[in-house]
């Protein structure tokens, strides 16, 4: 346990405030503010503050640090250190052992050796630390030449510590603070980590985010005793976004914003970074890594169309490919401005989570037993506390729980569970049909009552004796002197008095591990009184320790199903009628694997579950696309559309059918080639290195020839793409515009890409160009304004004659339209495929372009074609014939589309689905209305391209990539629900047809 550093202020005066104070203020309990009992502590006048800053309890030893802050002087005027060795029966004041004039600010305990204690002095007076190796009995004082802001202890090495200074310098010590070594300067606050590899490799490796000279952020690793410029490593090429580095277990995460969009990268077990792949149109604007337990990443993502909710995504083992677990989970802002997600992982039961989901402006609690694969509403208790029946039927009525977890170790949150008591969950919830905040009750779910109300008002519940004893104290701003005890997991409660005078309770402390029956209650008798500590010892209630015959087997079920996460787990639970002390917890008695069923498999990346239960490809995903690292002669795992839930222990059954199969990599020509700079910029400084990254979506990487022309007369060739993993570096000696071209070739084909690197370039108001040849033409436009450069590429089809129609969609499609080029291209392909299948017209005759902006609309072009003889048809009559055929077929079939609306950031090839596609699909009606000029098709000789219009079009395309889609939609009125057509209405709706003239 460590001291808590805070930077809050009270009417302009700084003060240190522990989490307990925050909790008290949130409940409007102001007894600790001397002159302001009627207002929250954060708003009070604050003459002085007497505060317990840290309480530590282990093996019967209690250490208490208190301090007095004088707001008139603006400083801490005194501190006291107390120690007890008998669980708080007696205390000894240790001020003479640390120095009578020494003012202490924080207390730390080594997490791997509780005997080692560290105290920090108030930096306003001196910069020193005091070290104890005998559980706080004696101390040695050491002077520091820097001011410590925070400490980070090594998770395994008891003497290794990282110290972060107030001037953003990071220091290391291998002697528990007796000597310090400067590691790095300009380190981002709270963005430094110890290496925590599962196999224990390089335990002295430190990960940190540091600021460069020019103000950028970089991810750096180095040894704790040798962090020179020569020994530092930069695992992620280029810069990262400020305050984005996260190191958690086997995973490292960074963020890089490019083109106005954040992109997230992950490294698993220190492998090269890979971009995290969310469903293509999730388009995240914020992400929080919630958990990396059991070799899997649980992440909360706020998407382009969300404001107060997040979507939960769960990854594969490498943390690269993510699938949707639950949509629209409620979020809120914490006291420190941090984002809090209403998600709770139940301790002691693998794969069990609770989440509050927002549905039609209502919040409902859902539960999963298989780590997000299936979610269900919570059944409310059948009776209230008085035994009266509660008529609450799913799904119309369900139990709503508060899922806020307390950051303060001295108070419980709204929900609590323990590894040592896997059968018990205690939470605060609302009565069915009630939504008022004052109508809160405390609920427990256990093997005894199976989900029942235990108190009408909100209570804090503590677990003692490994959950064998539950202690409940009422949440109230009034003084109390009673608490409640339960020895049968909350089924019955007994009232006990713990103090003779009513006490304002500020916190309760039990020894870590919950193996004892001793707790310490601390608080005040009045607003002006001193701290009061009350030792409560329940050992006398029990006359013996539990024996084997005092336990019974207990098995967790999920809606009657005994197999949870692929195994049947039988725990041992103390019999409710036995009152004996448990002591150490033995855990699960047995674990038996179950036979695999379809329920043990989730949909793989790019697939979604449909109404028939099958996992089918999403509309944007191409199952035949290979891994970009797949080379001829190698093999890859060909997905079946399913992937086993990570940490699921099932065996045999359908496992073989649903498991991905190894398949030989076919040779493929290079496709999807891109070249970009490592920092995402299109500007460079003369004489400095520019790092280019070459990316290829498909092709034989190991057998490709890469040629890069830097545009300044220098070119290089690579025979192996792996040699460019760290980027291709080049220095430009002159200013100007350089056309950087990359060509990738193998025996099956080639692909090329172009990038323009600028120093400066004026913005052109218009560009005029005349095409002289029919066919497909690629145009690249790059615009520079100061240090910002945008580049976009468009393919323009040039024909002398064509026919076109304007297509419109039902308005509910607009809710799923992020208005970005990738989405428009994918929808265009789906519409084209559906038209071709419905009409039988060759795809060579049809071009569909979904237009930018809202409402969603598209342009359908009927293009010149070749007949079986090879003769090219150019006459207007030929095109009108195809147009009439198309319109006739549309009338016959009453054409309709179904499109699966799932979104992600991966630019995967499209698979056009047949009209039988369902699942998360919505019905869209295509109607033909009046058409204007084509946007992608122009006349060959009779028209010129107005440069201003072409530029404006490309600029709009790019702006829509740069600007948040949410802000774009704010100006668009919402379509009332009454105006949205039902699927039945859509099917029966007739198409409006308006043929156009030539």
N, C-alpha and C positions, 0 to 999 in steps of 0.2 A: 504494500500500500504506500502511496506517495502523497506528499503534500500537493495541494491544488493551487496553481497560480492563476490569478484572475486580474483583469485590468479594468474592472468596472469603476465608476466614479459616483460619488454622492454629492450632488450640488458642486461639482467641479473639484472635489477633493478625492484623490485616489485612495482606494482601500483594497485590501485583500479579502476575498469572500469565498468561503468554501461552498461546495455543492449543497450542504445542508441549509445554508442561508438562502440559497436560491429556492430550494424546496419550500422553506418556511414562507418566503415572500410570495411564492406562487399560490400559497394557501392563505395569504393575508394574515399570517400569525406574526405580529410585530412586537412580541414581548421583549425582544432583544434590542430594540431601539429605545433609548432611555426616555425621550420626551415625546415620542410620537406613537402612542398605542393605537390611534385610529386609522393610520395609513400604512400601506405596505412599506417594508423596510427600504426598498429602493427609492421611495419618494420621501423619506423622513428627513428631519433636519440634522440628525447624526452629530451630536456633540462628541460622543466617543462610542467606541464599539469594543465590547469585551467578547472575545471569540475563542472557542475551541477550534484550533486549526487542524489538528491531527490527533486521532486516537488509534493506537495500535495494540492489538491483543494477540498473544501467541503463547501457548504452553503455560498459561496462568499469569504471564507477565503483561501488564498494561502500561503503556507509555502515553502520557497526555501532555500536549503542548498547548498552552494558552497564551494569548497576547492582548494587549490593550492599545487600541489605536485612538489617538487624540486628534480630532479633526480641526481643532483650533491651531494646533502646531503642525498638522499635516504629516504626522509620523507616528511610528510605534514607540510608545514611551516605556513599556515594560513587557517582559515575557516570563513565563514560568514553565518549568518542566517537572512533571510528576511521574512517579514510577510505583507500581504495585506488583508484588510477586505472588499474591494470593487471590487473584481474580477480582481485585477491587475491595477487599475487606479493609485493608490499610494502605496508605499511600505515603511515599517519601518524596519531599521536595528536593530537586537536584540542582538548584541554582548555584550553590556553592561549588559543585563539581564541574560545571560548564563555565563558571565565571559570573560573579555577582552582577557585574556591569554589562555582561554579554546579552544582547538582544537577539533572540532567535526568530527565524521567519518560517522555516519548513523542516519537516522531519521525514526521512526516508528509511525504509527497511529493505535490505537486500532480499530479492524474491527467492533466491536459491539457498540462502543461509540466514535464517531469521535472527541469529545472534548478532549479526552485523548491522549497526545503526549508523546513519549519517544525519547530522544536523547542519543547516545552513544559517548563517547569521544574516541580520538585516543589512542589505547592501547600502542603505542610507548611512549606516554607522561604520561598518567595516566589511571587508570581503574575506571571510574565513569559513572553514567548515570544521566540524567536530566529529570524530570517528570513534565508535565503540565496537568492540568485538566480543563483549560479554553481556549481550541483551540490554544494553543501556545502563549498566552499573557504573562504568568509568568511561572517561572520554579523553582523547588527545586532540589538540587544536592545531590546525595547519592554515597558514596564510595563503591567499590566492592573489595572483596578479590580474585577475579578470573577475567579472561579476556573473555569477551563474543565473541563468534564466530557467533552465530545466535540465533534468538528468534522465538518462536512459541506461538502465542496467542490462547487462548481457543475460539472455534467457538461460544460460547454462554455466557460464564462468562467473563465479561469485565476485571476483575482484575486478572485472572489466566493466568500465563505465564510460559513457559518452556524456559530455557536458556542453550545453549550448549557452553561449554568453549573450549578454544584452546587446552587444554590437555585432551579432550574427556570425560569430566565429565558433567553430566546432573543435573541441578538445577531447582527448582520449586519455584514459588512465588504466594501467594494468595492476595498480597497487591500491585499489579501493580509495582513490582520491588523494593519496599521499603525494603523488607526482603526476603532472599533466603535460601532454604534448599537443601542440597545435596541429590539427589535421588540415583544416581548410577555412578560408575566409569567404564571406558572402554567401553563407548557406541559408537556404529558405527555411523559415521557422517550421518546426515539426515535420520536416521532410528529410530526415536522416534515420537510418535503420541498420540494425545488425543483420548479418546474413543468417537466414534460418532455413537453410536447405535441409530437406528430410534426411539425407544421408550424412549430414554433419560435415560436409566439405567446407573448407575455408571458414572456420568459425570466427576468424579475426577480420573478415572482410566487412567493410562498411559501405553502405549505399547512401548517396546523398544527392540532393539537388542544389546546384550552386549557380550563382549569377556570374556571367562573364563581364569583361570590361565594358563592352558596349550595351550591357543591360539585358542580354538574353539569358535563358535558363538552359542548363545542361544536366544530364544524368551522368554521374561520376561514381566509380567504385575505386577503392584503394584499401590497403592494409592499415590497420589501426596504428601501427608503429612505423609505417613508412608510406607517406602519402605525398611524395614529391611529384613534381611535374612529369618526371620520367617514368614513374611507376603507376601513375593514375591511368585508369581505363575508362573509355566512354562507350558503353555497350550499345547505346542508341545513337546512330549517326545523325549529326545535325543537332538543332535546337529542339526543345520541348516547350510546351506552355508552362508559364509560371504556376507554381503550387499544384502540380499535377502528378508528381512521382508518388507511387504507392508500392511498397514492398510488403507482401503478405504471404508467408509460408513459402511455397515453391513458385510463386508468381510475382512478376514485376509488371506494373502498369504505368504507362505514360500517355499523355494526350498531346496532340499536335493539331492546331487549327490551320486549315488551308482552304482557300476559296470561300471563306466565311463559314465553314462547317468544321466542327470538331471531329477529329479522327482518333480512335483509341487503339493502342498497341499493347500487346502482352508478350512476355517472355516466360516460358514454362521451364523451370529447372535450368535457367540461364542459357537457354537456346536462343538463336537469333529472334529478334522481335518480329511478330506477325500482326497484321491489322486484325482487330476483333471484328468478326462478321456477324452483324445483326441481320434479321430479315431486311430485305433490300430497302424498303420504304419506311423503316422506323425513324430515320433521320433524327438522331438524338441531339438534344441541345444541353443535356446534363446527364451525368452517370455517376452512380455510387456503387462501389464494390461492397456488398453486404457480407459475404462469406466466401472463404476459399477452403472450407473443410472438405475432407474426403476427396481430394483431387478433383474439385469441381468449383467453378465460379458461379456465385449467385449475385446478380447485379440488378439494380433498380435504375431504369432509364426513363427520363422525361423526354417525350417525343415532341415533334414540331407542333402538334395540335393539343398539347396538354399544358395546364397551368398549375393546378393544385393536386395532381395525381402523377403517379409513376407506373410504368409497366415492369413486371418482374421477368427477367430472362435467366436461363440456366444454360451452362456451357457443357461442352465435351471436356475430356480430361485435360487437354492442352489449353483450355480457356480461349479458344479461337472461335469456334462455331456455336452460336447461341440460338436457342429456341424460346418461344414465348411460354411462360409459365402461368402468369395471371395479369390481366389488364386492370388499369385504373385503380391502383392501390392508393389510398389516401396518404397525403403528406402534409407536414406542417413545419413551421419555423420554430426552432428552439430559442431559449433565452440568449444564447450567444450568436444567434443568426444562422446556426447550422440547420441543415435539412434533416427532418426526422420522418422515416418511413414507417407506416403502421404495419410492420411485419414482425412477428415474434417466433423464434425457434424454440420449441419446447425441449427443455433439457432432459436427458436420460432416455429419450426415444428417438432413434435415428430416423430422419426423414419427415418428422412431424413439424408443421408450421401453422401458424395462425396469421391471417391478414385481414385488414379492413378494406373492403372494396367499395368504391363509389358507384352506385347504380341509380341513374335518374335522380340525382341530387340527394339520394339517401345512401347512408353508409351501412354496410352489412358485413358481418364477420364470417369468413370462410376458413375451413380447415383442410389440410392435406396430410395424408399419411404416407405418401410416396414421393416426397420432395418436389411437389408441384405438378405432377403428372395429372392428378385429378383433385378437384376442389369441391367441397360441399358446404352448405350452410350448417350452422350450429343449431341443434335442437334445443329449444328453451326448456327449463324445468317444467315438469307436469303440474307441480303445486307450488304455492308460495310458502312463506315461513309459517303461516297459520294452517296449512293443510288445505287451503282452498284451491280448487282446480284452476289451472291456467290454460285457456283454450288458445293454443298457439300451434298452428299446423304449417309445416313446410310445404311449399316454399313461400307461402303468403306471409308467414310470421316466423321469425327466427330470433336467436339470442345474439345480442350485440355486446361485445366486450371492448373495454379500453385496453390498448396494447402499449401504453407508455411504460418504458422501463426506467427506473431511477438511476441516475449517474452517481447519486450520493450513497456511499456505503452505509450510512446510518439510518436511512429510511427506505422503505420498500416502494416500488412503483405500483402501477395499476395491475400488473400481472407478475407472477413469480412461479418458477419451477426449479427443481434441483436434480442434478444427476443422480444423487443418492436416494431420491424419492420419485422414481419415474412414473408412478401412478397418480401423482397429485399435481394439479394445476390450480392455483388460486388467482382469481382475477376480479376486477370490479366491472360490473356491467349494468345495463339498463333493463328495467322491466319491459316485457313485451308491450307494445302499443304505447310506450312512453318514450319521449325524446328529451324531456327537460333534464338539465344537468343536475338538479338537486334530487332527482329521482334515481339515485345510484344505489346499487346493492352489491354485496360481496358474494362471489360464487365460487364453488369448488367443484372440480371434476375429479373423481377418484373411483377406485374399484369398489368403494363402499356405497356412495350415494349416486355415482354415475352421472353427476351433473345436477347440482342443487344449490339453492340460495342458503347462505349461512348467516348473513347479517343484513339488516335493512339499510344500514348506512355503511359508508366506505371505511374499511379497516386496513391497517398494515398487518401483514401476516409474516411471521418469522418461522423458519424451519429449525428445530432443535433435534438432537439425537437422531441425525440422519433422516429427518422427516417423521420419526416416530412420535414427536410432539409438535403440535402447531400452536404458536402463540399469536394472538390477535390483539391489536391495540387500535382504538377508535381514532380515525382522522378527525381532529377537531381543533379549533382555536381556543377551546376552553380547557382549564386544568382538569386532569383525571387522576384517579388513584386505583383504578381497577383494570385488569386485563383478563383475557379469556384463554383457556387452555383446552385443547382437544387431543385425546389419545387414540382416536379411532378415525383419523383422516378427515375430520370435519363433520362427521355425522352428529356428534353431540359435543357440547361445550360446557365448561365449568368456569365460574367467575371467581377470580382471586384478587385480593388486595395486595399491591406491591409497595405502597407507601401510606403512612398515616395521614399526611397532608396532601391535598390535591396538587399535582405537579403539571406545569406546562412542559409536555414532553417534546424535546427537540430531536431526539434520535435514540436508536437502540442498537447495541453492538453485541454480536455473538462471535465466538472464536472461529476463525476460518476452518472449514472442514466440518463444522456442525456436528462434532462428535460428542460435545459436552452438553450439559443441561444448565449451563450458567450463562446469563446475559446481563448486560449493563445498560441501564436506562439513564440518560442524562437530560437535564432540563433546568427549569427555574420555578421557584415557588411564587415569584412575583416579577413584575417588569424590572424591578431594581435589585433583585436579590442576586447573590453569587450563583455560580454553577453548582448544581446538585447532581451527584452520581449515586445511583441506587443499584446495588448488586442483588440479582435475583437468582437463587440457586434452587433448582427443582430436584436435585439428586435425592433428597430425603423422601420424595414421593415413591421412589422405587426401592425395593429391598433386595433386588437381585438383577443379574444380567440375563438377557434372553438366551435360551438354549434352542437346539434344533427343533424340538417339538412345539416351540412357541410360534413357528412359522407355518405358512401354507403357500402352495403355489398359486400364482396369479398370471394370467395371460392377457395381453392387450388385444382388443378386437377393433376392427374398423368396419362398422355397419354389419357386424356378424362375420366378417372375414378374419380368419386367424392368421393368414399369411400377410405380413406387412414388410415391405421392402425385401420380398423374396425369402422370408424366414419366419418360423414360429419361435417366438422368444417367451420363455416362461421365467418369470421373476419370482423371488420369494418375498412374501409380505408377512409382517407380523399380524397374528390373529387379533382382531379388534378387542376381544375380551381379555387378552393378556396384557398386563401392565408390567413390563420389564424393560430395562434399558438396553438398547441395541448396540451402542458403541460403534465398532467398525462395520462397514456395509459390505456384504459379500457380492452384490451385483446380480446379474442374471444367472439363473441356475442352469438353464440349457438353451441352446439355439440350434434349431433343426431347419435346414434349407428346404424350400418348397419347390415343386415342379413349376417351371416357367410357363406363364400364360401371357396372352396379349397384354394384360394389365401391367406387366412388368416392363413394358417397352413404351417409350415415348416416340413421337414423330421426330425424325432426323432433321437436320438443318435443310431448309428449302422445301420441306413437306408440311402439310397441315392436315389435321383430323377432320374428316367430313361426317355428315350425318349418319352414314352407314358404318362409322367407326374406323374406316380405313385411312391410312396416311397416304395422301396423294400430293403430287407436286403443286406448289403455289404457282400462280400465273406468271411470276417473274423468274422462275427457276428452271434451269435445264438440267435434268438428271444425267444427261450424257456428258456434261462438262467434266473434265478431268482436273485433278489437282495440278496446279501450275508447276510443281516439282516432279511431275511424272515424265519419265523419259522412256524412249523405246528400249525394250529389253528388260525394263523393270516392271513392277506390278503395283497396283493401287487397290484400295478397298472400295468396292462398288456397293453403295448403299442399297438396302432393300426398302428404304423409306422409313425405317425404324432404327432406334438405338436404345440399348438397354439403359434403364435408369442407373446412373452412377451410384455405386455402393450397394446396389441391389444384389442379393446373394442367391437368387434362384438358380436352379440347375436343370438340365435336360428339357423335356417338354418341347415348346416351340422355339427354344433358343436358337437352334440351328437354322430354322426357317427365317427368323428375323435378323440374324446377325449378318453384317456386311461380309461379302465374299471377295477374296483376292482375285484380281483379274489383270492380265497382261496389258501393259500400256500400248495402245496402238500409236503408230507414228502419225503425227499431225503437223500440218504447216503452221508456222507462227501466226498467231492472231492476237489482237488486242494489245499491240505494242504501245507503250507510253514512255516518254522521257520527261523527267521533272527534276528540279533542284531539290537538294536534301532539306532545305528550309522552306520550300514551297514558294519562294520568291522568284520573280523574273527579272531581278536587278542584281548587279554584281559590282564590286569595287575593283578598280584597276590595281593589278599587282597582287591580289589576294586569291586564294584557292576557291574555286567554285566546284561543289560536289554535285555531279549529275547521277540520278538513279534511273536505271532502265528496268521497266516492269513489263512482263509478258503474261497475258492471261492464259493462252494455250500455245502448245508447241513443244517440240523436243528440246528441252533446255540444254541438256548435256552435249548435244550434237549440233549446236547452232553456231554460226559465224556472225559475230557482231562487228559492225563497222560504224564508228562515230566520227562525224565531221563537225568540228567545233566552229566552223564558219570563219575562222581567222587564218586559213591556210594550213591548219594542223589537223590531222586525222589519225585515228588509232584503230586497231583491229584486235578482237579477242576471239579465241577459238573455243572458249568455255565460259558460259554465263556466270558460273560460280565465282570466277575471279573478279566480278564486279559487285559482289554482295555488299561491300563497304562503300560502294559508289565509285564513280569515275571522276577523278580530280583533274582540273585544268586551271591555268592562270592566264588571264587575258592581259596583254600589255597595252592595249589601246582602248579608248572609249568608242562607243557606237552601238550599232545593232548587229547582232551576230545570229545567223541562222544555223542552229544546231540540228543536225540530221543524224538519225540512227537507223541503220538497216540491219535486220536480222534475217538470216537465210539458213535453210537446211535443205535436204534433198527433196522435200515435198512442197516447198514454197518459200515465200518471203513476206515480210511486212516492214513498213517504215513509219516513222513518226518524226515530227518537226517541233522544235521549240525555238522561240525568239528571245534572246537575252539582251536586255536593254541597259544603257546608262541613262539616256534621256531620249525622248521622242515626242514631238508635238502632236497634239490631238487634231486629227483631221475632221473637218465638219462634214465632208461628203466625199464619196468615192463613186465614180462613174466607170462602168465597164460594159462592154458589149461582147456577148458570146457569139462565136461564128460557127461553132460545131455543136450538133446535137449530142446528148449523152449526159453522163454523170460528171459533175465538176466539184472539186473540193476547194473551199475557200477558208482561209485562216485569217482572222482579224485580231490584232493586238492593240490595246489602248493603254497609254501611259498617262498618269496624272500624279506628279510628284514621285513619291516612292511606291505608289500603288500601280500595279500593272495587271490587266485582265487579258486573257487570251481565250478565244473560242474558235471552233472549227465547225463549219457547216457543209453538208453535201447538197448540191443544187442539181435537180434534174432539168435539163434544157430540152424542150420539144417545140416543134413548130405548131402543132395542133394538139388540143386536148379537150376533154369535157370534165366538169367538176360539179360536185354537189356539196352543200353544207349539211353536216350531220349534227344533231343535238341529242343530249342524253337526259334522262330523268334527273331532277335536281338533287336526289339523295347521293349521287355520285360525287358531288362537290365536297361532301364531308370527308371523303377519302382522297382528295386531290391535293397533294403537297405543292403542286405547281412548279415542278422542276423538270428539266429536259428528260432525265432518265425515265421518270414515270410516264411522261407523254409518249416516249418512244415505245415503251412496253405495251401501253394501252393501244397504241396505233397498231402494233403487230397482232394483238388479240382481236381487234376489230377487223383487220384485214383477213385474218385467218377465218373468222366466223363468216364474213361476207363470201369468201371464196368457197367455203364448205356449203353455205346455204344456197348459192347461186350456180355453182359449177363453173364459173368464169375462171380462166387461168389467172394465176397470181401475177403474171407478167403484165396484165392489163390494168392492175389496180395499185394505187398508191394512197395510203391513208396517213394524214398528219393531224394529230391532236394539237389544238391551238393553245398558246399560252393564255393565262388568265382564267377568270371565272365569269359566268357559268361555263362548265366544261362543254366544249364543242370541238368538232373535227371537220376536216376537209377531205372529201373523197374525190380522187382524180382518176379518170379513165384515160389511159395512155395509149399511144400507138403501139401496134403489135405486129408480129410476123405470123403468117398462116403456115400451114403445113408445107407449102411450096417454097417457103423462105422469102416470099414477097412481102415487103413492108407496107402495111396499110396506113395511109396518111389522110385520106379524105374525111371530111366531116361526117359523111354518111356512115362510114365504117365505125367511127367513134359513137355516133348516135345509136347505131345498131346494138353495140355492146351496152350502152346506157339503158336502152329500152329493155334489153334482156335482163339486166340487173334489176331494174325497177319491177319488171314483171315477176321475177322470182321472189323479190321481197314481198310483193303482194300475196303471192301464193303461200309462202311459208310464214307470213306474219312474223317477220324476223325479230328475234330477241337474243340478247347476250347475257351470259352469266360470267362474272369475273370474280375470281377470288381476291379479296382485298386484304392482303397481308403486306407488310412493308419491311424494308431492310436497307442497309447501306451497301451491300455487296452488288457490284455491277455484273451480275451473272447473266448469261444468255437467256433468252426467253423461251419458254415452252408454251405454245398456244393450246389451251385446253378445249375439249369438245363441249357442246352445250349441255352435256350431262353432268358437268362439274358442279359440285355443291359444296357443303361444309360452311366455311365462313364466307360464302358467296352472297352477293346481292344481285337482284335482277335489274338490268338496265334496258330501257326501251330506246331503240334507235329510230329517229324520225328524220325524214329528209325535208329540209326547208330551203329558203332562198339562199343562194350562194353568191359570194363576192369574188374578188380576184384571188388567185392562188397565191400562197405564200412561199411554196417551194418549187413551183413550176412556172416557167416564163416562156414567152414566145421566142423563137430562135432569132429571126431577123427583124421582126416588126417592133420589138421592144428593147429598150436598154434598161439596165438595172439602175434605178435612181440610188445613187450612193448613200444619200442620207437615210432613205428608208431601209436599205439593207443594213446599214450600221445600227440604226435604231432597233431593228429586229434582233440583231446579235447582242446588242447591249442589254435589251430587255431580258433575253435568255440568260445572260450572265448575271444580271442584277437579281433575277429570281433565284439564282443559286446562292448569291451572297446574302440576301435579306432573309430573315426568318420567315417561314411561311405563315407563322402565327400572326405576325404583324401585318402581313398582306391581307389576311382574312378579316382583320378587325373592322375594316371599313365596309365589309360586305354583310348586309343584313342576313340574319339566320332565316332559314325557310321554316315556317311554322309546321308543326307536326301534322296539322290538319291538311296541309297542302301536299304532303308526301303521299304518293300512291302506294297502295298495297301491291304485293306480287300478283294477286288476282286481277287487280285493276290494270296492272302493266300488261299482263297477257292479253286482256280483252281490248286494250287500247289500239285503235287503228292508227296507221302511219299516215302522216301528212306528206304528200309528195308534190314538189314544185319543180318541174323540169326547167332548166335554164336554157337561154339562147346561146348562140355561138358568139 
